Amino acid sequence: MDFDYILDRRLAVGGGIWTREAMAELARLGFTHVLNLQAEFDDSGLAAECGVAAFWIPTEDDLAAKPAEFFERVADCALAALSGDKARVYVHCAAGVHRGPLATAAILYALGFDVEDAMALVAARRLIAEFPDVYAASLRAWAEARMVQLAVDPDNPGGV
């Protein structure tokens, strides 16, 4: 499996899970949840076979700005998963270069990291991670809007 731990052993980012054997390996490593961002393949069935909870947020790696809804959904899924004491979340796209790292940085931001520190941490731990300008700008815009929403309504950070 091609992945890197980002936050202790509770949060990791990597490439696609294409086979039952790969999903079973993640389960053996203690991952309880998979957050799949690739539009190319839904691995929810593989996850269910291996006793792993799955979230599928199909997202194209199209180098287009990502909407706030994408980041909110990623944050909501990951925070719900990480609320369990023994939960371990594997975030992935197809190669673990763009979408997976972007979502992982959003998760870190939702956990309280500064957005720039979140991207820097992901890039330092996942050496092949890239944050194309349009993706980084989307993340910054979401973080800024979320901060404004928190100031307006602290009980509803996503504005939903």
MARGUVEX-439105 format. One line per 3 residues: their letters; for each residue z, x, y of N, C-alpha, C. Coordinates in nm, 2 decimals, always signed. Last residue first. Example, Ala and Ser with C-alpha at 12.3 -4.5 7.8 and 13.67 -1.06 7.14 Angstrom:
REM MARGUVEX-439105
sa = +0.71:+1.28:-0.22:+0.71:+1.37:-0.11:+0.79:+1.29:+0.00  +0.78:+1.32:-0.57:+0.78:+1.23:-0.45:+0.78:+1.32:-0.33 $
//
This chain:
REM MARGUVEX-439105
vgg = +0.74:-2.46:+2.53:+0.69:-2.57:+2.45:+0.79:-2.68:+2.45  +0.81:-2.22:+2.64:+0.76:-2.32:+2.73:+0.70:-2.44:+2.66  +0.93:-2.02:+2.51:+0.79:-2.03:+2.49:+0.73:-2.14:+2.58 $
pnd = +1.21:-2.04:+2.56:+1.13:-1.93:+2.61:+0.98:-1.94:+2.60  +1.42:-2.25:+2.63:+1.28:-2.28:+2.58:+1.19:-2.16:+2.63  +1.66:-2.21:+2.75:+1.66:-2.26:+2.61:+1.52:-2.28:+2.55 $
pdv = +1.60:-2.12:+3.01:+1.65:-2.02:+2.91:+1.65:-2.07:+2.76  +1.37:-2.20:+3.21:+1.44:-2.27:+3.11:+1.48:-2.18:+3.00  +1.31:-2.01:+3.41:+1.31:-2.15:+3.44:+1.39:-2.23:+3.34 $
alq = +1.34:-1.76:+3.28:+1.41:-1.78:+3.41:+1.42:-1.93:+3.44  +1.16:-1.81:+3.07:+1.30:-1.79:+3.04:+1.39:-1.81:+3.17  +0.92:-1.81:+3.22:+0.97:-1.93:+3.15:+1.11:-1.92:+3.11 $
vmr = +0.91:-1.54:+3.29:+0.92:-1.65:+3.40:+0.97:-1.77:+3.33  +0.88:-1.43:+3.04:+1.00:-1.39:+3.12:+1.02:-1.50:+3.23  +0.64:-1.54:+2.96:+0.76:-1.57:+2.89:+0.89:-1.54:+2.97 $
aea = +0.47:-1.41:+3.14:+0.48:-1.56:+3.14:+0.61:-1.60:+3.07  +0.50:-1.15:+3.05:+0.54:-1.18:+3.19:+0.56:-1.33:+3.20  +0.41:-1.17:+2.79:+0.55:-1.12:+2.81:+0.59:-1.16:+2.95 $
war = +0.14:-1.24:+2.84:+0.23:-1.33:+2.76:+0.38:-1.30:+2.79  +0.05:-1.01:+2.97:+0.05:-1.14:+3.04:+0.14:-1.24:+2.97  +0.09:-0.82:+2.77:+0.16:-0.81:+2.89:+0.17:-0.94:+2.97 $
lsa = -0.10:-0.91:+2.58:+0.04:-0.90:+2.54:+0.13:-0.90:+2.67  -0.33:-0.88:+2.73:-0.29:-1.02:+2.68:-0.14:-1.02:+2.64  -0.34:-0.61:+2.76:-0.33:-0.69:+2.88:-0.28:-0.83:+2.84 $
ayv = -0.38:-0.53:+2.50:-0.25:-0.49:+2.56:-0.23:-0.58:+2.69  -0.64:-0.64:+2.46:-0.52:-0.68:+2.38:-0.39:-0.65:+2.44  -0.79:-0.49:+2.64:-0.78:-0.64:+2.65:-0.67:-0.69:+2.57 $
dpf = -0.75:-0.22:+2.56:-0.70:-0.27:+2.69:-0.69:-0.42:+2.70  -0.63:-0.19:+2.22:-0.74:-0.20:+2.32:-0.69:-0.26:+2.45  -0.42:-0.01:+2.07:-0.40:-0.13:+2.16:-0.51:-0.13:+2.26 $
eai = -0.39:+0.09:+1.73:-0.46:+0.10:+1.86:-0.43:-0.03:+1.94  -0.25:+0.28:+1.47:-0.25:+0.16:+1.56:-0.32:+0.19:+1.69  -0.23:+0.50:+1.32:-0.36:+0.45:+1.34:-0.37:+0.33:+1.42 $
lrr = +0.05:+0.55:+1.31:-0.04:+0.64:+1.38:-0.18:+0.59:+1.40  +0.31:+0.38:+1.35:+0.18:+0.35:+1.28:+0.07:+0.43:+1.36  +0.50:+0.49:+1.52:+0.53:+0.47:+1.37:+0.40:+0.45:+1.29 $
aav = +0.39:+0.50:+1.77:+0.45:+0.62:+1.72:+0.48:+0.61:+1.57  +0.30:+0.24:+1.81:+0.20:+0.35:+1.80:+0.26:+0.47:+1.74  +0.55:+0.10:+1.81:+0.45:+0.07:+1.71:+0.35:+0.19:+1.69 $
lam = +0.65:+0.22:+2.04:+0.72:+0.23:+1.91:+0.62:+0.21:+1.80  +0.47:+0.13:+2.24:+0.49:+0.28:+2.21:+0.56:+0.30:+2.08  +0.51:-0.14:+2.24:+0.38:-0.08:+2.20:+0.39:+0.06:+2.16 $
ade = +0.78:-0.15:+2.32:+0.74:-0.21:+2.19:+0.60:-0.15:+2.15  +0.77:-0.04:+2.57:+0.84:+0.03:+2.47:+0.80:-0.02:+2.33  +0.63:-0.24:+2.70:+0.56:-0.10:+2.69:+0.63:-0.02:+2.58 $
vdf = +0.81:-0.45:+2.68:+0.67:-0.46:+2.62:+0.61:-0.33:+2.60  +1.14:-0.39:+2.57:+1.04:-0.39:+2.68:+0.90:-0.39:+2.62  +1.29:-0.60:+2.31:+1.23:-0.47:+2.36:+1.15:-0.49:+2.48 $
gla = +1.37:-0.84:+2.21:+1.44:-0.78:+2.32:+1.39:-0.65:+2.37  +1.22:-0.98:+2.02:+1.35:-0.93:+1.98:+1.43:-0.86:+2.09  +0.98:-1.00:+2.15:+1.06:-1.12:+2.13:+1.21:-1.09:+2.09 $
yli = +0.90:-0.74:+2.13:+0.93:-0.79:+2.26:+1.02:-0.92:+2.25  +0.86:-0.73:+1.85:+0.96:-0.65:+1.91:+1.00:-0.70:+2.05  +0.64:-0.92:+1.84:+0.77:-0.94:+1.77:+0.88:-0.86:+1.83 $
aat = +0.45:-0.77:+1.98:+0.50:-0.90:+2.03:+0.63:-0.94:+1.97  +0.41:-0.56:+1.80:+0.47:-0.53:+1.94:+0.52:-0.66:+2.00  +0.30:-0.71:+1.59:+0.43:-0.64:+1.57:+0.49:-0.60:+1.71 $
alp = +0.06:-0.78:+1.70:+0.16:-0.89:+1.67:+0.30:-0.82:+1.65  -0.06:-0.53:+1.73:-0.04:-0.62:+1.85:+0.07:-0.72:+1.82  -0.07:-0.44:+1.46:+0.01:-0.37:+1.55:+0.04:-0.46:+1.68 $
grh = -0.25:-0.65:+1.36:-0.12:-0.63:+1.31:-0.03:-0.56:+1.40  -0.49:-0.61:+1.52:-0.42:-0.73:+1.52:-0.27:-0.72:+1.47  -0.55:-0.31:+1.48:-0.55:-0.38:+1.60:-0.45:-0.50:+1.60 $
vga = -0.48:-0.19:+1.22:-0.52:-0.11:+1.34:-0.50:-0.18:+1.47  -0.48:-0.29:+0.97:-0.35:-0.25:+1.03:-0.37:-0.16:+1.15  -0.69:-0.40:+0.84:-0.68:-0.26:+0.84:-0.55:-0.21:+0.90 $
ach = -0.65:-0.68:+0.85:-0.73:-0.62:+0.75:-0.70:-0.47:+0.73  -0.30:-0.72:+0.92:-0.44:-0.77:+0.94:-0.52:-0.71:+0.83  +0.05:-0.80:+0.89:-0.08:-0.73:+0.86:-0.20:-0.80:+0.91 $
vyv = +0.39:-0.74:+0.84:+0.29:-0.80:+0.93:+0.16:-0.72:+0.90  +0.66:-0.82:+0.65:+0.54:-0.74:+0.65:+0.43:-0.81:+0.74  +1.00:-0.84:+0.68:+0.88:-0.90:+0.72:+0.77:-0.79:+0.72 $
rak = +1.29:-0.94:+0.52:+1.21:-0.82:+0.55:+1.07:-0.88:+0.57  +1.62:-1.07:+0.51:+1.48:-1.09:+0.53:+1.41:-0.95:+0.57  +1.89:-1.08:+0.49:+1.82:-0.99:+0.40:+1.67:-1.00:+0.41 $
dgs = +1.97:-1.26:+0.69:+2.03:-1.13:+0.69:+1.95:-1.03:+0.60  +1.72:-1.45:+0.87:+1.80:-1.43:+0.74:+1.84:-1.28:+0.73  +1.57:-1.42:+1.09:+1.70:-1.48:+1.11:+1.79:-1.47:+0.98 $
laa = +1.32:-1.34:+1.03:+1.42:-1.24:+1.05:+1.56:-1.29:+1.08  +1.18:-1.59:+1.03:+1.20:-1.51:+0.91:+1.31:-1.41:+0.92  +1.20:-1.66:+1.30:+1.25:-1.75:+1.20:+1.28:-1.67:+1.07 $
lac = +1.06:-1.45:+1.41:+1.20:-1.47:+1.45:+1.27:-1.56:+1.35  +0.80:-1.49:+1.30:+0.88:-1.37:+1.27:+1.03:-1.39:+1.30  +0.73:-1.74:+1.41:+0.73:-1.72:+1.27:+0.82:-1.60:+1.23 $
dav = +0.75:-1.69:+1.69:+0.83:-1.80:+1.63:+0.84:-1.77:+1.48  +0.57:-1.48:+1.73:+0.71:-1.46:+1.76:+0.79:-1.57:+1.69  +0.32:-1.61:+1.66:+0.37:-1.49:+1.59:+0.52:-1.47:+1.61 $
ref = +0.32:-1.82:+1.85:+0.33:-1.85:+1.70:+0.37:-1.73:+1.62  +0.31:-1.67:+2.08:+0.42:-1.76:+2.06:+0.43:-1.79:+1.91  +0.06:-1.54:+2.06:+0.19:-1.46:+2.06:+0.31:-1.55:+2.03 $
fea = -0.11:-1.76:+2.06:-0.11:-1.67:+1.95:+0.02:-1.59:+1.94  -0.06:-1.88:+2.30:-0.02:-1.95:+2.18:-0.02:-1.86:+2.06  -0.17:-1.71:+2.49:-0.02:-1.71:+2.48:+0.02:-1.78:+2.35 $
pka = -0.47:-1.56:+2.34:-0.39:-1.66:+2.42:-0.24:-1.65:+2.39  -0.62:-1.25:+2.38:-0.55:-1.34:+2.29:-0.46:-1.43:+2.37  -0.94:-1.14:+2.48:-0.80:-1.17:+2.52:-0.74:-1.27:+2.42 $
ald = -1.13:-0.98:+2.23:-1.12:-1.08:+2.33:-0.97:-1.10:+2.36  -1.19:-0.83:+2.01:-1.17:-0.76:+2.13:-1.18:-0.85:+2.25  -1.19:-0.95:+1.77:-1.31:-0.97:+1.85:-1.30:-0.90:+1.98 $
det = -1.06:-1.02:+1.51:-1.05:-0.89:+1.58:-1.18:-0.87:+1.66  -0.93:-1.35:+1.49:-1.05:-1.26:+1.48:-1.01:-1.13:+1.56  -0.68:-1.48:+1.29:-0.72:-1.43:+1.42:-0.83:-1.33:+1.41 $
piw = -0.47:-1.70:+1.13:-0.61:-1.64:+1.13:-0.65:-1.61:+1.27  -0.18:-1.68:+1.03:-0.23:-1.70:+1.17:-0.37:-1.64:+1.18  +0.02:-1.77:+0.78:-0.11:-1.73:+0.81:-0.15:-1.77:+0.95 $
faa = +0.31:-1.67:+0.62:+0.26:-1.73:+0.75:+0.12:-1.68:+0.77  +0.49:-1.70:+0.32:+0.38:-1.65:+0.40:+0.35:-1.73:+0.52  +0.74:-1.56:+0.11:+0.70:-1.66:+0.21:+0.59:-1.61:+0.29 $
vgc = +0.71:-1.47:-0.23:+0.71:-1.42:-0.09:+0.67:-1.54:+0.00  +0.67:-1.50:-0.50:+0.79:-1.54:-0.44:+0.81:-1.49:-0.30  +0.42:-1.46:-0.60:+0.51:-1.35:-0.60:+0.65:-1.38:-0.54 $
eaa = +0.27:-1.69:-0.55:+0.28:-1.64:-0.69:+0.39:-1.53:-0.70  +0.28:-1.68:-0.27:+0.35:-1.79:-0.34:+0.37:-1.74:-0.49  +0.10:-1.47:-0.21:+0.25:-1.46:-0.18:+0.33:-1.56:-0.26 $
lgs = -0.14:-1.57:-0.30:-0.08:-1.45:-0.37:+0.07:-1.44:-0.34  -0.16:-1.78:-0.12:-0.15:-1.81:-0.26:-0.10:-1.69:-0.34  -0.18:-1.65:+0.13:-0.07:-1.74:+0.10:-0.05:-1.77:-0.05 $
ddf = -0.39:-1.49:+0.23:-0.31:-1.44:+0.11:-0.19:-1.53:+0.07  -0.69:-1.55:+0.34:-0.56:-1.61:+0.34:-0.49:-1.57:+0.21  -0.91:-1.35:+0.52:-0.86:-1.38:+0.39:-0.72:-1.44:+0.40 $
eaq = -1.01:-1.31:+0.78:-1.10:-1.29:+0.67:-1.05:-1.34:+0.53  -0.84:-1.32:+0.98:-0.91:-1.44:+0.96:-0.99:-1.44:+0.83  -0.52:-1.18:+0.96:-0.66:-1.16:+0.94:-0.73:-1.30:+0.91 $
lnl = -0.25:-1.19:+0.98:-0.33:-1.22:+1.10:-0.48:-1.22:+1.07  +0.03:-1.28:+0.80:-0.11:-1.24:+0.79:-0.19:-1.29:+0.91  +0.34:-1.19:+0.73:+0.27:-1.26:+0.84:+0.13:-1.20:+0.85 $
vht = +0.55:-1.25:+0.46:+0.43:-1.19:+0.50:+0.37:-1.27:+0.62  +0.89:-1.19:+0.35:+0.79:-1.27:+0.43:+0.67:-1.18:+0.46  +1.03:-1.01:+0.20:+1.05:-1.16:+0.18:+0.95:-1.25:+0.25 $
fgl = +1.02:-0.70:+0.05:+0.96:-0.79:+0.15:+0.98:-0.94:+0.11  +1.10:-0.53:-0.15:+1.20:-0.61:-0.09:+1.15:-0.70:+0.03  +0.93:-0.41:-0.32:+0.98:-0.33:-0.21:+1.08:-0.40:-0.13 $
ral = +0.84:-0.62:-0.47:+0.93:-0.52:-0.54:+1.00:-0.43:-0.43  +0.67:-0.74:-0.28:+0.79:-0.81:-0.33:+0.89:-0.71:-0.39  +0.47:-0.54:-0.27:+0.55:-0.57:-0.15:+0.68:-0.64:-0.19 $
eam = +0.38:-0.56:-0.54:+0.44:-0.44:-0.49:+0.52:-0.46:-0.37  +0.27:-0.82:-0.53:+0.38:-0.79:-0.62:+0.45:-0.66:-0.58  +0.05:-0.76:-0.36:+0.16:-0.85:-0.31:+0.29:-0.83:-0.40 $
aer = -0.09:-0.59:-0.53:-0.04:-0.54:-0.40:+0.07:-0.63:-0.35  -0.15:-0.77:-0.74:-0.07:-0.65:-0.76:-0.01:-0.59:-0.63  -0.31:-0.96:-0.62:-0.18:-1.00:-0.67:-0.09:-0.88:-0.69 $
twi = -0.49:-0.82:-0.33:-0.47:-0.85:-0.48:-0.32:-0.90:-0.51  -0.49:-0.76:-0.07:-0.61:-0.82:-0.13:-0.59:-0.87:-0.27  -0.36:-0.74:+0.22:-0.31:-0.76:+0.08:-0.41:-0.83:+0.01 $
ggg = -0.44:-0.51:+0.48:-0.45:-0.63:+0.41:-0.40:-0.62:+0.27  -0.21:-0.28:+0.64:-0.34:-0.33:+0.61:-0.33:-0.45:+0.52  +0.09:-0.31:+0.85:-0.01:-0.24:+0.76:-0.14:-0.32:+0.74 $
val = +0.43:-0.29:+0.94:+0.29:-0.33:+0.97:+0.20:-0.25:+0.89  +0.77:-0.42:+0.90:+0.66:-0.32:+0.88:+0.53:-0.38:+0.91  +1.11:-0.46:+0.93:+0.98:-0.50:+0.99:+0.88:-0.38:+0.96 $
rrd = +1.33:-0.36:+0.80:+1.32:-0.51:+0.81:+1.18:-0.55:+0.86  +1.41:-0.11:+0.79:+1.33:-0.15:+0.67:+1.30:-0.30:+0.68  +1.37:-0.03:+1.12:+1.44:+0.00:+1.00:+1.35:-0.04:+0.88 $
liy = +1.08:-0.12:+1.23:+1.22:-0.15:+1.26:+1.30:-0.14:+1.14  +0.85:-0.02:+1.10:+0.86:-0.01:+1.24:+1.01:-0.03:+1.29  +0.69:+0.14:+0.83:+0.81:+0.07:+0.88:+0.82:+0.09:+1.03 $
dfd = +0.35:+0.10:+0.75:+0.45:+0.18:+0.81:+0.57:+0.09:+0.85  +0.11:+0.10:+0.48:+0.19:+0.03:+0.58:+0.29:+0.14:+0.63  -0.08:+0.05:+0.22:-0.09:+0.12:+0.34:-0.01:+0.05:+0.45 $
m = +0.00:+0.08:-0.12:+0.00:+0.00:+0.00:+0.00:+0.09:+0.12 $
//
